[in-house]
């Protein structure tokens, strides 16, 4: 039996390190896309936390891009470091600001995903 080449093992390891956190982020962003599509153009409008002061619609669109599109780019390996920045920001922001006063059990998801974001 032939042992795998170190470059093959390295490539597989990088694939797993890109795909797993990206898959977790995309499962977190998929409901937000549904929420955006459901609330867009409704009478009540989009209800979302306005974290940048740009309005709830823009904030939700940026969050969907950062939690759904950017992780897909990271999983594919295209411009990985640049694509990881929006996802890291979107997970670091709730950890530092929105959940600062809560206990660890409710803020472990943003902490874990912001730590797992590729450099």
Buried (B, 14 or more C-beta within 10 A) or exposed (E): EEEEEEEEEEEEEEEEBBBEBBEBBBEBBEEBBEBBEEBEEEEEEBEBEEBEEEEBBBBBBBBBBBBBBBBBBBBEBEEBEEBBEBBBBBBBBBBEEEBEEEEEEEBEBBBEBBEBBBE
